[in-house]
Amino acid sequence: MSNGYLYLGIAIICEVIATSALKYSEGFTRLLPSIVTATGYALAFYFLSLTLKTIPVGIAYAIWSGIGVIAITIIGLIAFGQKLDTPAVIGLALITAGVLVINVMSKTTGH
């Protein structure tokens, strides 16, 4: 695994933490979740910028946002009791399929 993918993984984790904390920040009225949100997003973009040294921007962003959407959806289901209807499940399956196609079949990802 190249450093680009390591940095991308860190960026995804930071973004997921930041987005989860954003829910708890209650419109930035709670200090600790607000700090976690701002710090998490800053770190996410920093590591995403490092990723772009070795992975094309379109590919990196597709993977980052796709995995982030799936992770946040799972957190929403578990932590926040959110429900998904059939169109949402289909959409998430398509996003997952897109990320898999990019990673498994695309020659532009630099495997």
Gaussian input, Z-matrix of N, CA and C with variables (Angstrom, degrees):
# hf/3-21g

backbone

0 1
 N
 C     1     B1
 C     2     B2     1     A1
 N     3     B3     2     A2     1     D1
 C     4     B4     3     A3     2     D2
 C     5     B5     4     A4     3     D3
 N     6     B6     5     A5     4     D4
 C     7     B7     6     A6     5     D5
 C     8     B8     7     A7     6     D6
 N     9     B9     8     A8     7     D7
 C    10    B10     9     A9     8     D8
 C    11    B11    10    A10     9     D9
 N    12    B12    11    A11    10    D10
 C    13    B13    12    A12    11    D11
 C    14    B14    13    A13    12    D12
 N    15    B15    14    A14    13    D13
 C    16    B16    15    A15    14    D14
 C    17    B17    16    A16    15    D15
 N    18    B18    17    A17    16    D16
 C    19    B19    18    A18    17    D17
 C    20    B20    19    A19    18    D18
 N    21    B21    20    A20    19    D19
 C    22    B22    21    A21    20    D20
 C    23    B23    22    A22    21    D21
 N    24    B24    23    A23    22    D22
 C    25    B25    24    A24    23    D23
 C    26    B26    25    A25    24    D24
 N    27    B27    26    A26    25    D25
 C    28    B28    27    A27    26    D26
 C    29    B29    28    A28    27    D27
 N    30    B30    29    A29    28    D28
 C    31    B31    30    A30    29    D29
 C    32    B32    31    A31    30    D30
 N    33    B33    32    A32    31    D31
 C    34    B34    33    A33    32    D32
 C    35    B35    34    A34    33    D33
 N    36    B36    35    A35    34    D34
 C    37    B37    36    A36    35    D35
 C    38    B38    37    A37    36    D36
 N    39    B39    38    A38    37    D37
 C    40    B40    39    A39    38    D38
 C    41    B41    40    A40    39    D39
 N    42    B42    41    A41    40    D40
 C    43    B43    42    A42    41    D41
 C    44    B44    43    A43    42    D42
 N    45    B45    44    A44    43    D43
 C    46    B46    45    A45    44    D44
 C    47    B47    46    A46    45    D45
 N    48    B48    47    A47    46    D46
 C    49    B49    48    A48    47    D47
 C    50    B50    49    A49    48    D48
 N    51    B51    50    A50    49    D49
 C    52    B52    51    A51    50    D50
 C    53    B53    52    A52    51    D51
 N    54    B54    53    A53    52    D52
 C    55    B55    54    A54    53    D53
 C    56    B56    55    A55    54    D54
 N    57    B57    56    A56    55    D55
 C    58    B58    57    A57    56    D56
 C    59    B59    58    A58    57    D57
 N    60    B60    59    A59    58    D58
 C    61    B61    60    A60    59    D59
 C    62    B62    61    A61    60    D60
 N    63    B63    62    A62    61    D61
 C    64    B64    63    A63    62    D62
 C    65    B65    64    A64    63    D63
 N    66    B66    65    A65    64    D64
 C    67    B67    66    A66    65    D65
 C    68    B68    67    A67    66    D66
 N    69    B69    68    A68    67    D67
 C    70    B70    69    A69    68    D68
 C    71    B71    70    A70    69    D69
 N    72    B72    71    A71    70    D70
 C    73    B73    72    A72    71    D71
 C    74    B74    73    A73    72    D72
 N    75    B75    74    A74    73    D73
 C    76    B76    75    A75    74    D74
 C    77    B77    76    A76    75    D75
 N    78    B78    77    A77    76    D76
 C    79    B79    78    A78    77    D77
 C    80    B80    79    A79    78    D78
 N    81    B81    80    A80    79    D79
 C    82    B82    81    A81    80    D80
 C    83    B83    82    A82    81    D81
 N    84    B84    83    A83    82    D82
 C    85    B85    84    A84    83    D83
 C    86    B86    85    A85    84    D84
 N    87    B87    86    A86    85    D85
 C    88    B88    87    A87    86    D86
 C    89    B89    88    A88    87    D87
 N    90    B90    89    A89    88    D88
 C    91    B91    90    A90    89    D89
 C    92    B92    91    A91    90    D90
 N    93    B93    92    A92    91    D91
 C    94    B94    93    A93    92    D92
 C    95    B95    94    A94    93    D93
 N    96    B96    95    A95    94    D94
 C    97    B97    96    A96    95    D95
 C    98    B98    97    A97    96    D96
 N    99    B99    98    A98    97    D97
 C   100   B100    99    A99    98    D98
 C   101   B101   100   A100    99    D99
 N   102   B102   101   A101   100   D100
 C   103   B103   102   A102   101   D101
 C   104   B104   103   A103   102   D102
 N   105   B105   104   A104   103   D103
 C   106   B106   105   A105   104   D104
 C   107   B107   106   A106   105   D105
 N   108   B108   107   A107   106   D106
 C   109   B109   108   A108   107   D107
 C   110   B110   109   A109   108   D108
 N   111   B111   110   A110   109   D109
 C   112   B112   111   A111   110   D110
 C   113   B113   112   A112   111   D111
 N   114   B114   113   A113   112   D112
 C   115   B115   114   A114   113   D113
 C   116   B116   115   A115   114   D114
 N   117   B117   116   A116   115   D115
 C   118   B118   117   A117   116   D116
 C   119   B119   118   A118   117   D117
 N   120   B120   119   A119   118   D118
 C   121   B121   120   A120   119   D119
 C   122   B122   121   A121   120   D120
 N   123   B123   122   A122   121   D121
 C   124   B124   123   A123   122   D122
 C   125   B125   124   A124   123   D123
 N   126   B126   125   A125   124   D124
 C   127   B127   126   A126   125   D125
 C   128   B128   127   A127   126   D126
 N   129   B129   128   A128   127   D127
 C   130   B130   129   A129   128   D128
 C   131   B131   130   A130   129   D129
 N   132   B132   131   A131   130   D130
 C   133   B133   132   A132   131   D131
 C   134   B134   133   A133   132   D132
 N   135   B135   134   A134   133   D133
 C   136   B136   135   A135   134   D134
 C   137   B137   136   A136   135   D135
 N   138   B138   137   A137   136   D136
 C   139   B139   138   A138   137   D137
 C   140   B140   139   A139   138   D138
 N   141   B141   140   A140   139   D139
 C   142   B142   141   A141   140   D140
 C   143   B143   142   A142   141   D141
 N   144   B144   143   A143   142   D142
 C   145   B145   144   A144   143   D143
 C   146   B146   145   A145   144   D144
 N   147   B147   146   A146   145   D145
 C   148   B148   147   A147   146   D146
 C   149   B149   148   A148   147   D147
 N   150   B150   149   A149   148   D148
 C   151   B151   150   A150   149   D149
 C   152   B152   151   A151   150   D150
 N   153   B153   152   A152   151   D151
 C   154   B154   153   A153   152   D152
 C   155   B155   154   A154   153   D153
 N   156   B156   155   A155   154   D154
 C   157   B157   156   A156   155   D155
 C   158   B158   157   A157   156   D156
 N   159   B159   158   A158   157   D157
 C   160   B160   159   A159   158   D158
 C   161   B161   160   A160   159   D159
 N   162   B162   161   A161   160   D160
 C   163   B163   162   A162   161   D161
 C   164   B164   163   A163   162   D162
 N   165   B165   164   A164   163   D163
 C   166   B166   165   A165   164   D164
 C   167   B167   166   A166   165   D165
 N   168   B168   167   A167   166   D166
 C   169   B169   168   A168   167   D167
 C   170   B170   169   A169   168   D168
 N   171   B171   170   A170   169   D169
 C   172   B172   171   A171   170   D170
 C   173   B173   172   A172   171   D171
 N   174   B174   173   A173   172   D172
 C   175   B175   174   A174   173   D173
 C   176   B176   175   A175   174   D174
 N   177   B177   176   A176   175   D175
 C   178   B178   177   A177   176   D176
 C   179   B179   178   A178   177   D177
 N   180   B180   179   A179   178   D178
 C   181   B181   180   A180   179   D179
 C   182   B182   181   A181   180   D180
 N   183   B183   182   A182   181   D181
 C   184   B184   183   A183   182   D182
 C   185   B185   184   A184   183   D183
 N   186   B186   185   A185   184   D184
 C   187   B187   186   A186   185   D185
 C   188   B188   187   A187   186   D186
 N   189   B189   188   A188   187   D187
 C   190   B190   189   A189   188   D188
 C   191   B191   190   A190   189   D189
 N   192   B192   191   A191   190   D190
 C   193   B193   192   A192   191   D191
 C   194   B194   193   A193   192   D192
 N   195   B195   194   A194   193   D193
 C   196   B196   195   A195   194   D194
 C   197   B197   196   A196   195   D195
 N   198   B198   197   A197   196   D196
 C   199   B199   198   A198   197   D197
 C   200   B200   199   A199   198   D198
 N   201   B201   200   A200   199   D199
 C   202   B202   201   A201   200   D200
 C   203   B203   202   A202   201   D201
 N   204   B204   203   A203   202   D202
 C   205   B205   204   A204   203   D203
 C   206   B206   205   A205   204   D204
 N   207   B207   206   A206   205   D205
 C   208   B208   207   A207   206   D206
 C   209   B209   208   A208   207   D207
 N   210   B210   209   A209   208   D208
 C   211   B211   210   A210   209   D209
 C   212   B212   211   A211   210   D210
 N   213   B213   212   A212   211   D211
 C   214   B214   213   A213   212   D212
 C   215   B215   214   A214   213   D213
 N   216   B216   215   A215   214   D214
 C   217   B217   216   A216   215   D215
 C   218   B218   217   A217   216   D216
 N   219   B219   218   A218   217   D217
 C   220   B220   219   A219   218   D218
 C   221   B221   220   A220   219   D219
 N   222   B222   221   A221   220   D220
 C   223   B223   222   A222   221   D221
 C   224   B224   223   A223   222   D222
 N   225   B225   224   A224   223   D223
 C   226   B226   225   A225   224   D224
 C   227   B227   226   A226   225   D225
 N   228   B228   227   A227   226   D226
 C   229   B229   228   A228   227   D227
 C   230   B230   229   A229   228   D228
 N   231   B231   230   A230   229   D229
 C   232   B232   231   A231   230   D230
 C   233   B233   232   A232   231   D231
 N   234   B234   233   A233   232   D232
 C   235   B235   234   A234   233   D233
 C   236   B236   235   A235   234   D234
 N   237   B237   236   A236   235   D235
 C   238   B238   237   A237   236   D236
 C   239   B239   238   A238   237   D237
 N   240   B240   239   A239   238   D238
 C   241   B241   240   A240   239   D239
 C   242   B242   241   A241   240   D240
 N   243   B243   242   A242   241   D241
 C   244   B244   243   A243   242   D242
 C   245   B245   244   A244   243   D243
 N   246   B246   245   A245   244   D244
 C   247   B247   246   A246   245   D245
 C   248   B248   247   A247   246   D246
 N   249   B249   248   A248   247   D247
 C   250   B250   249   A249   248   D248
 C   251   B251   250   A250   249   D249
 N   252   B252   251   A251   250   D250
 C   253   B253   252   A252   251   D251
 C   254   B254   253   A253   252   D252
 N   255   B255   254   A254   253   D253
 C   256   B256   255   A255   254   D254
 C   257   B257   256   A256   255   D255
 N   258   B258   257   A257   256   D256
 C   259   B259   258   A258   257   D257
 C   260   B260   259   A259   258   D258
 N   261   B261   260   A260   259   D259
 C   262   B262   261   A261   260   D260
 C   263   B263   262   A262   261   D261
 N   264   B264   263   A263   262   D262
 C   265   B265   264   A264   263   D263
 C   266   B266   265   A265   264   D264
 N   267   B267   266   A266   265   D265
 C   268   B268   267   A267   266   D266
 C   269   B269   268   A268   267   D267
 N   270   B270   269   A269   268   D268
 C   271   B271   270   A270   269   D269
 C   272   B272   271   A271   270   D270
 N   273   B273   272   A272   271   D271
 C   274   B274   273   A273   272   D272
 C   275   B275   274   A274   273   D273
 N   276   B276   275   A275   274   D274
 C   277   B277   276   A276   275   D275
 C   278   B278   277   A277   276   D276
 N   279   B279   278   A278   277   D277
 C   280   B280   279   A279   278   D278
 C   281   B281   280   A280   279   D279
 N   282   B282   281   A281   280   D280
 C   283   B283   282   A282   281   D281
 C   284   B284   283   A283   282   D282
 N   285   B285   284   A284   283   D283
 C   286   B286   285   A285   284   D284
 C   287   B287   286   A286   285   D285
 N   288   B288   287   A287   286   D286
 C   289   B289   288   A288   287   D287
 C   290   B290   289   A289   288   D288
 N   291   B291   290   A290   289   D289
 C   292   B292   291   A291   290   D290
 C   293   B293   292   A292   291   D291
 N   294   B294   293   A293   292   D292
 C   295   B295   294   A294   293   D293
 C   296   B296   295   A295   294   D294
 N   297   B297   296   A296   295   D295
 C   298   B298   297   A297   296   D296
 C   299   B299   298   A298   297   D297
 N   300   B300   299   A299   298   D298
 C   301   B301   300   A300   299   D299
 C   302   B302   301   A301   300   D300
 N   303   B303   302   A302   301   D301
 C   304   B304   303   A303   302   D302
 C   305   B305   304   A304   303   D303
 N   306   B306   305   A305   304   D304
 C   307   B307   306   A306   305   D305
 C   308   B308   307   A307   306   D306
 N   309   B309   308   A308   307   D307
 C   310   B310   309   A309   308   D308
 C   311   B311   310   A310   309   D309
 N   312   B312   311   A311   310   D310
 C   313   B313   312   A312   311   D311
 C   314   B314   313   A313   312   D312
 N   315   B315   314   A314   313   D313
 C   316   B316   315   A315   314   D314
 C   317   B317   316   A316   315   D315
 N   318   B318   317   A317   316   D316
 C   319   B319   318   A318   317   D317
 C   320   B320   319   A319   318   D318
 N   321   B321   320   A320   319   D319
 C   322   B322   321   A321   320   D320
 C   323   B323   322   A322   321   D321
 N   324   B324   323   A323   322   D322
 C   325   B325   324   A324   323   D323
 C   326   B326   325   A325   324   D324
 N   327   B327   326   A326   325   D325
 C   328   B328   327   A327   326   D326
 C   329   B329   328   A328   327   D327
 N   330   B330   329   A329   328   D328
 C   331   B331   330   A330   329   D329
 C   332   B332   331   A331   330   D330

   B1=1.4571
   B2=1.5295
   B3=1.3142
   B4=1.4631
   B5=1.5234
   B6=1.3379
   B7=1.4647
   B8=1.5114
   B9=1.3421
   B10=1.4569
   B11=1.5219
   B12=1.3154
   B13=1.4653
   B14=1.5265
   B15=1.3149
   B16=1.4664
   B17=1.5269
   B18=1.3377
   B19=1.4659
   B20=1.5281
   B21=1.3192
   B22=1.4648
   B23=1.5236
   B24=1.3131
   B25=1.4670
   B26=1.5151
   B27=1.3224
   B28=1.4667
   B29=1.5269
   B30=1.3364
   B31=1.4683
   B32=1.5224
   B33=1.3102
   B34=1.4687
   B35=1.5228
   B36=1.3169
   B37=1.4648
   B38=1.5282
   B39=1.3270
   B40=1.4765
   B41=1.5216
   B42=1.3234
   B43=1.4611
   B44=1.5200
   B45=1.3134
   B46=1.4645
   B47=1.5296
   B48=1.3125
   B49=1.4679
   B50=1.5271
   B51=1.3255
   B52=1.4641
   B53=1.5240
   B54=1.3117
   B55=1.4606
   B56=1.5283
   B57=1.3132
   B58=1.4723
   B59=1.5239
   B60=1.3262
   B61=1.4645
   B62=1.5239
   B63=1.3334
   B64=1.4622
   B65=1.5247
   B66=1.3108
   B67=1.4685
   B68=1.5259
   B69=1.3203
   B70=1.4700
   B71=1.5347
   B72=1.3354
   B73=1.4661
   B74=1.5274
   B75=1.3384
   B76=1.4696
   B77=1.5294
   B78=1.3465
   B79=1.4569
   B80=1.5152
   B81=1.3144
   B82=1.4648
   B83=1.5322
   B84=1.3225
   B85=1.4690
   B86=1.5243
   B87=1.3278
   B88=1.4667
   B89=1.5261
   B90=1.3253
   B91=1.4554
   B92=1.5295
   B93=1.3265
   B94=1.4628
   B95=1.5273
   B96=1.3364
   B97=1.4692
   B98=1.5301
   B99=1.3170
   B100=1.4694
   B101=1.5228
   B102=1.3172
   B103=1.4695
   B104=1.5260
   B105=1.3327
   B106=1.4677
   B107=1.5287
   B108=1.3267
   B109=1.4639
   B110=1.5183
   B111=1.3197
   B112=1.4677
   B113=1.5282
   B114=1.3156
   B115=1.4618
   B116=1.5214
   B117=1.3144
   B118=1.4727
   B119=1.5120
   B120=1.3324
   B121=1.4685
   B122=1.5255
   B123=1.3223
   B124=1.4688
   B125=1.5317
   B126=1.3197
   B127=1.4694
   B128=1.5254
   B129=1.3301
   B130=1.4617
   B131=1.5251
   B132=1.3304
   B133=1.4630
   B134=1.5275
   B135=1.3124
   B136=1.4665
   B137=1.5311
   B138=1.3359
   B139=1.4581
   B140=1.5239
   B141=1.3254
   B142=1.4586
   B143=1.5315
   B144=1.3180
   B145=1.4684
   B146=1.5258
   B147=1.3189
   B148=1.4685
   B149=1.5260
   B150=1.3187
   B151=1.4600
   B152=1.5244
   B153=1.3298
   B154=1.4664
   B155=1.5241
   B156=1.3271
   B157=1.4649
   B158=1.5281
   B159=1.3457
   B160=1.4648
   B161=1.5201
   B162=1.3181
   B163=1.4627
   B164=1.5284
   B165=1.3391
   B166=1.4641
   B167=1.5340
   B168=1.3267
   B169=1.4657
   B170=1.5289
   B171=1.3109
   B172=1.4654
   B173=1.5128
   B174=1.3127
   B175=1.4611
   B176=1.5283
   B177=1.3270
   B178=1.4693
   B179=1.5207
   B180=1.3251
   B181=1.4595
   B182=1.5265
   B183=1.3227
   B184=1.4662
   B185=1.5235
   B186=1.3188
   B187=1.4695
   B188=1.5245
   B189=1.3370
   B190=1.4634
   B191=1.5228
   B192=1.3025
   B193=1.4602
   B194=1.5227
   B195=1.3294
   B196=1.4656
   B197=1.5154
   B198=1.3195
   B199=1.4647
   B200=1.5269
   B201=1.3333
   B202=1.4601
   B203=1.5189
   B204=1.3307
   B205=1.4654
   B206=1.5215
   B207=1.3068
   B208=1.4670
   B209=1.5322
   B210=1.3184
   B211=1.4758
   B212=1.5257
   B213=1.3245
   B214=1.4629
   B215=1.5224
   B216=1.3188
   B217=1.4679
   B218=1.5239
   B219=1.3224
   B220=1.4683
   B221=1.5311
   B222=1.3203
   B223=1.4682
   B224=1.5283
   B225=1.3264
   B226=1.4647
   B227=1.5225
   B228=1.3193
   B229=1.4592
   B230=1.5273
   B231=1.3288
   B232=1.4679
   B233=1.5241
   B234=1.3227
   B235=1.4625
   B236=1.5240
   B237=1.3408
   B238=1.4570
   B239=1.5309
   B240=1.3275
   B241=1.4607
   B242=1.5221
   B243=1.3218
   B244=1.4617
   B245=1.5251
   B246=1.3127
   B247=1.4671
   B248=1.5237
   B249=1.3322
   B250=1.4577
   B251=1.5162
   B252=1.3394
   B253=1.4607
   B254=1.5338
   B255=1.3242
   B256=1.4598
   B257=1.5259
   B258=1.3429
   B259=1.4695
   B260=1.5387
   B261=1.3207
   B262=1.4641
   B263=1.5225
   B264=1.3234
   B265=1.4671
   B266=1.5283
   B267=1.3259
   B268=1.4656
   B269=1.5301
   B270=1.3163
   B271=1.4589
   B272=1.5136
   B273=1.3203
   B274=1.4658
   B275=1.5245
   B276=1.3306
   B277=1.4640
   B278=1.5291
   B279=1.3299
   B280=1.4625
   B281=1.5302
   B282=1.3204
   B283=1.4672
   B284=1.5315
   B285=1.3174
   B286=1.4594
   B287=1.5204
   B288=1.3246
   B289=1.4587
   B290=1.5315
   B291=1.3214
   B292=1.4588
   B293=1.5114
   B294=1.3223
   B295=1.4672
   B296=1.5285
   B297=1.3219
   B298=1.4689
   B299=1.5227
   B300=1.3254
   B301=1.4605
   B302=1.5268
   B303=1.3208
   B304=1.4618
   B305=1.5274
   B306=1.3196
   B307=1.4615
   B308=1.5179
   B309=1.3100
   B310=1.4613
   B311=1.5250
   B312=1.3200
   B313=1.4597
   B314=1.5299
   B315=1.3169
   B316=1.4743
   B317=1.5245
   B318=1.3001
   B319=1.4608
   B320=1.5394
   B321=1.3276
   B322=1.4728
   B323=1.5130
   B324=1.3230
   B325=1.4537
   B326=1.5193
   B327=1.2957
   B328=1.4634
   B329=1.5044
   B330=1.3319
   B331=1.4788
   B332=1.5018
   A1=108.03
   A2=114.91
   A3=118.82
   A4=110.34
   A5=115.96
   A6=119.67
   A7=111.58
   A8=117.08
   A9=120.68
   A10=111.81
   A11=116.58
   A12=119.63
   A13=111.94
   A14=117.15
   A15=120.22
   A16=109.80
   A17=116.28
   A18=120.62
   A19=111.35
   A20=116.19
   A21=119.80
   A22=110.64
   A23=117.12
   A24=120.51
   A25=111.73
   A26=116.46
   A27=120.60
   A28=110.08
   A29=116.67
   A30=120.55
   A31=111.07
   A32=116.64
   A33=120.81
   A34=110.37
   A35=117.45
   A36=121.06
   A37=110.74
   A38=116.66
   A39=120.44
   A40=111.29
   A41=117.12
   A42=121.18
   A43=111.33
   A44=117.22
   A45=121.21
   A46=110.29
   A47=117.45
   A48=120.94
   A49=110.13
   A50=116.50
   A51=120.53
   A52=111.65
   A53=116.83
   A54=120.39
   A55=110.96
   A56=116.97
   A57=119.77
   A58=110.68
   A59=117.02
   A60=121.15
   A61=111.19
   A62=116.83
   A63=121.08
   A64=110.87
   A65=116.57
   A66=121.01
   A67=110.11
   A68=116.46
   A69=121.23
   A70=113.50
   A71=117.24
   A72=119.39
   A73=113.22
   A74=115.94
   A75=122.05
   A76=110.82
   A77=114.44
   A78=119.97
   A79=113.30
   A80=116.56
   A81=124.13
   A82=112.51
   A83=115.99
   A84=119.84
   A85=111.64
   A86=118.06
   A87=122.10
   A88=107.87
   A89=116.63
   A90=122.55
   A91=113.88
   A92=118.22
   A93=120.01
   A94=112.26
   A95=120.00
   A96=118.09
   A97=112.46
   A98=117.34
   A99=120.60
   A100=110.81
   A101=117.17
   A102=121.76
   A103=110.19
   A104=116.22
   A105=120.19
   A106=110.03
   A107=117.13
   A108=121.04
   A109=111.58
   A110=117.03
   A111=120.94
   A112=111.23
   A113=116.99
   A114=121.13
   A115=110.84
   A116=115.94
   A117=120.30
   A118=112.70
   A119=116.74
   A120=119.19
   A121=111.24
   A122=117.75
   A123=120.33
   A124=109.99
   A125=116.91
   A126=120.21
   A127=111.42
   A128=116.74
   A129=120.19
   A130=111.13
   A131=116.62
   A132=119.22
   A133=111.83
   A134=117.51
   A135=120.07
   A136=109.67
   A137=116.90
   A138=119.48
   A139=111.87
   A140=117.62
   A141=119.56
   A142=109.85
   A143=117.63
   A144=120.13
   A145=111.11
   A146=117.80
   A147=120.69
   A148=111.01
   A149=115.42
   A150=121.49
   A151=110.92
   A152=115.59
   A153=120.72
   A154=113.50
   A155=117.45
   A156=120.15
   A157=111.20
   A158=116.77
   A159=119.89
   A160=114.75
   A161=118.04
   A162=121.47
   A163=108.03
   A164=118.25
   A165=120.25
   A166=111.88
   A167=116.13
   A168=121.54
   A169=112.50
   A170=118.39
   A171=120.57
   A172=112.38
   A173=115.76
   A174=121.00
   A175=110.26
   A176=116.28
   A177=120.40
   A178=110.70
   A179=116.88
   A180=119.91
   A181=111.09
   A182=117.32
   A183=120.00
   A184=110.93
   A185=116.09
   A186=120.07
   A187=109.91
   A188=116.88
   A189=122.06
   A190=111.11
   A191=116.39
   A192=118.77
   A193=111.50
   A194=117.75
   A195=120.40
   A196=112.62
   A197=116.44
   A198=119.68
   A199=110.08
   A200=116.60
   A201=120.19
   A202=112.42
   A203=116.97
   A204=121.01
   A205=110.65
   A206=116.33
   A207=120.28
   A208=110.58
   A209=116.89
   A210=120.58
   A211=111.19
   A212=117.34
   A213=120.53
   A214=110.74
   A215=116.74
   A216=119.80
   A217=110.62
   A218=116.54
   A219=120.40
   A220=110.14
   A221=117.02
   A222=120.44
   A223=110.24
   A224=116.88
   A225=120.49
   A226=112.05
   A227=116.46
   A228=120.87
   A229=111.65
   A230=115.96
   A231=121.31
   A232=112.08
   A233=117.08
   A234=120.84
   A235=113.89
   A236=116.25
   A237=119.11
   A238=113.62
   A239=117.11
   A240=121.07
   A241=113.88
   A242=117.13
   A243=120.36
   A244=109.95
   A245=116.72
   A246=122.81
   A247=109.67
   A248=115.91
   A249=122.19
   A250=109.89
   A251=116.09
   A252=118.89
   A253=108.73
   A254=116.27
   A255=121.00
   A256=113.14
   A257=120.49
   A258=118.55
   A259=112.76
   A260=117.70
   A261=120.33
   A262=110.95
   A263=116.93
   A264=121.10
   A265=110.39
   A266=116.90
   A267=120.77
   A268=110.20
   A269=117.31
   A270=121.13
   A271=112.26
   A272=116.74
   A273=120.43
   A274=111.48
   A275=116.81
   A276=120.28
   A277=110.27
   A278=117.58
   A279=120.71
   A280=111.32
   A281=116.60
   A282=120.11
   A283=109.79
   A284=116.47
   A285=121.24
   A286=110.92
   A287=116.84
   A288=121.08
   A289=110.47
   A290=116.96
   A291=120.76
   A292=112.38
   A293=116.95
   A294=120.65
   A295=110.37
   A296=116.82
   A297=119.85
   A298=111.88
   A299=117.73
   A300=120.92
   A301=110.18
   A302=116.94
   A303=120.47
   A304=110.39
   A305=116.94
   A306=120.43
   A307=113.90
   A308=117.41
   A309=119.95
   A310=111.95
   A311=117.71
   A312=119.97
   A313=115.52
   A314=117.58
   A315=119.58
   A316=111.62
   A317=116.39
   A318=122.21
   A319=110.96
   A320=117.62
   A321=120.67
   A322=113.16
   A323=118.92
   A324=119.98
   A325=112.80
   A326=118.38
   A327=120.54
   A328=114.80
   A329=118.17
   A330=120.50
   A331=109.58
   D1=130.86
   D2=179.58
   D3=-77.28
   D4=163.50
   D5=175.31
   D6=-58.11
   D7=-31.94
   D8=179.36
   D9=-56.61
   D10=-43.96
   D11=179.80
   D12=-73.31
   D13=-32.61
   D14=174.16
   D15=-62.85
   D16=-47.95
   D17=178.46
   D18=-62.71
   D19=-38.39
   D20=178.50
   D21=-64.18
   D22=-40.92
   D23=177.26
   D24=-62.01
   D25=-42.56
   D26=177.95
   D27=-64.16
   D28=-41.91
   D29=178.68
   D30=-60.56
   D31=-42.00
   D32=179.68
   D33=-64.30
   D34=-46.25
   D35=179.52
   D36=-59.97
   D37=-45.18
   D38=179.69
   D39=-62.84
   D40=-41.16
   D41=179.99
   D42=-65.97
   D43=-40.59
   D44=179.68
   D45=-66.48
   D46=-42.08
   D47=176.50
   D48=-62.57
   D49=-45.01
   D50=-178.98
   D51=-63.07
   D52=-42.94
   D53=-179.44
   D54=-67.58
   D55=-38.11
   D56=176.54
   D57=-64.61
   D58=-42.47
   D59=178.21
   D60=-65.87
   D61=-31.80
   D62=178.69
   D63=-58.64
   D64=-38.69
   D65=177.00
   D66=-60.86
   D67=-40.97
   D68=-178.51
   D69=-79.04
   D70=-14.80
   D71=-177.06
   D72=-72.00
   D73=-16.33
   D74=179.65
   D75=50.36
   D76=57.84
   D77=178.44
   D78=69.34
   D79=33.84
   D80=-178.58
   D81=61.38
   D82=32.15
   D83=176.11
   D84=-98.34
   D85=-9.67
   D86=176.97
   D87=-110.95
   D88=125.10
   D89=-169.54
   D90=-62.97
   D91=-56.28
   D92=-173.46
   D93=-61.90
   D94=-49.35
   D95=177.38
   D96=-62.30
   D97=-31.07
   D98=178.19
   D99=-67.38
   D100=-40.31
   D101=177.70
   D102=-66.18
   D103=-43.69
   D104=178.36
   D105=-61.50
   D106=-41.19
   D107=179.07
   D108=-61.56
   D109=-52.15
   D110=-177.71
   D111=-63.04
   D112=-43.85
   D113=179.70
   D114=-65.45
   D115=-44.56
   D116=-179.76
   D117=-60.73
   D118=-44.64
   D119=179.01
   D120=-67.55
   D121=-39.25
   D122=178.21
   D123=-61.18
   D124=-45.85
   D125=178.53
   D126=-65.91
   D127=-39.22
   D128=179.36
   D129=-59.55
   D130=-46.41
   D131=-179.81
   D132=-70.44
   D133=-33.33
   D134=176.53
   D135=-62.20
   D136=-50.29
   D137=-178.47
   D138=-69.83
   D139=-31.45
   D140=173.67
   D141=-63.44
   D142=-38.93
   D143=178.65
   D144=-64.44
   D145=-36.14
   D146=176.04
   D147=-67.36
   D148=-36.86
   D149=178.04
   D150=-57.69
   D151=-39.31
   D152=-173.55
   D153=-70.18
   D154=-6.05
   D155=174.42
   D156=-72.00
   D157=-24.87
   D158=-175.43
   D159=-126.79
   D160=-15.91
   D161=-178.64
   D162=-120.34
   D163=133.54
   D164=179.28
   D165=-56.04
   D166=143.31
   D167=-173.19
   D168=-57.95
   D169=-42.51
   D170=-179.00
   D171=-63.80
   D172=-41.14
   D173=179.81
   D174=-68.93
   D175=-47.59
   D176=-179.61
   D177=-59.89
   D178=-44.22
   D179=-177.72
   D180=-68.49
   D181=-37.51
   D182=177.94
   D183=-62.42
   D184=-44.19
   D185=179.71
   D186=-67.46
   D187=-46.45
   D188=-178.40
   D189=-59.20
   D190=-50.49
   D191=-176.85
   D192=-72.76
   D193=-37.62
   D194=-179.54
   D195=-64.02
   D196=-49.17
   D197=179.30
   D198=-67.34
   D199=-37.36
   D200=177.30
   D201=-60.72
   D202=-42.72
   D203=179.15
   D204=-62.00
   D205=-45.57
   D206=179.63
   D207=-63.10
   D208=-46.42
   D209=-178.48
   D210=-62.90
   D211=-44.65
   D212=-179.82
   D213=-65.98
   D214=-35.27
   D215=176.99
   D216=-62.87
   D217=-44.27
   D218=179.02
   D219=-63.75
   D220=-43.26
   D221=177.38
   D222=-62.44
   D223=-41.66
   D224=177.60
   D225=-59.88
   D226=-40.12
   D227=178.36
   D228=-65.63
   D229=-46.25
   D230=-174.07
   D231=-80.52
   D232=-53.08
   D233=-171.64
   D234=-83.26
   D235=-32.97
   D236=-174.08
   D237=-110.78
   D238=-0.17
   D239=177.53
   D240=66.38
   D241=24.02
   D242=179.83
   D243=-75.05
   D244=149.30
   D245=-178.07
   D246=-112.69
   D247=153.21
   D248=177.04
   D249=-116.34
   D250=137.58
   D251=172.67
   D252=-93.80
   D253=176.53
   D254=-175.92
   D255=-59.01
   D256=-45.39
   D257=178.24
   D258=-60.86
   D259=-35.28
   D260=178.12
   D261=-65.46
   D262=-42.21
   D263=178.63
   D264=-63.78
   D265=-41.84
   D266=178.49
   D267=-63.63
   D268=-44.72
   D269=178.47
   D270=-60.49
   D271=-43.66
   D272=178.51
   D273=-65.18
   D274=-36.94
   D275=176.77
   D276=-64.00
   D277=-38.73
   D278=178.31
   D279=-67.08
   D280=-39.84
   D281=176.81
   D282=-61.87
   D283=-46.48
   D284=178.79
   D285=-60.23
   D286=-43.68
   D287=178.76
   D288=-61.24
   D289=-41.20
   D290=178.95
   D291=-62.03
   D292=-44.79
   D293=178.53
   D294=-63.58
   D295=-41.02
   D296=178.40
   D297=-64.55
   D298=-43.28
   D299=179.15
   D300=-60.91
   D301=-44.24
   D302=179.17
   D303=-59.89
   D304=-46.75
   D305=-175.11
   D306=-74.32
   D307=-33.41
   D308=-175.29
   D309=-91.17
   D310=-38.38
   D311=-170.12
   D312=-107.42
   D313=-24.43
   D314=-174.12
   D315=-75.68
   D316=137.39
   D317=176.22
   D318=-84.84
   D319=-8.84
   D320=-176.61
   D321=-86.52
   D322=-4.50
   D323=-177.30
   D324=-83.92
   D325=-10.02
   D326=175.19
   D327=75.43
   D328=29.95
   D329=177.36
   D330=-64.07

